[in-house]
Amino acid sequence: MFIAIKVAVLSALIRLLLNTDKPLWCAIIYTVFVALMNIFFTTDILSFLIVTGLSFVLSFIYFFLLARYSESWGFWLIAVGGLFIGLV
């Protein structure tokens, strides 16, 4: 259930990225969302910090690549392949 919500948020943020062309904003929004969700599901502070930091790095790379290749066929490969960020 939680993974489906993360993928839905990523999909909405892709749409935001296409409208604003701000990959850092999208990565920050996604990281805040993951941090808020992990507050409820994680009891260990170290795992919380690792997951939150890792989600920021991966989502920033994902949104940066999407913004860079938004005008080419590579956009769809990155968009579909990057949805696996939701697994982190």
JOTA-V786946 format. One record per pair of residues at least 12 apart in sequence whose ideal C-beta (glycine too) atoms are under 8 Angstrom apart, sorted by the first residue. I is the first residue (numbers start at 1). J is the second residue. Records with the same first field share a line. If there is no record, write none. Layout:
I->J / J
//
This chain:
2->37 / 41
3->86 / 87
5->37
6->33 / 34 / 37 / 85 / 86
7->83 / 86
9->30 / 33
10->30 / 59 / 82 / 83 / 85 / 86
11->83
13->26 / 29 / 30 / 63
14->26 / 66 / 79
16->29
17->63 / 66 / 67 / 70
18->70
21->67 / 70
23->60 / 63 / 64 / 66 / 67
24->60 / 63
26->59 / 63
27->56 / 59 / 60 / 62 / 63
28->56
30->55 / 56 / 59 / 63
31->52 / 55 / 56 / 59
34->51 / 52 / 55
35->48 / 52
38->51 / 52
51->88
54->88
55->85 / 88
58->85 / 88
59->85
62->78 / 82 / 85
65->78 / 82
66->78 / 79 / 82
//
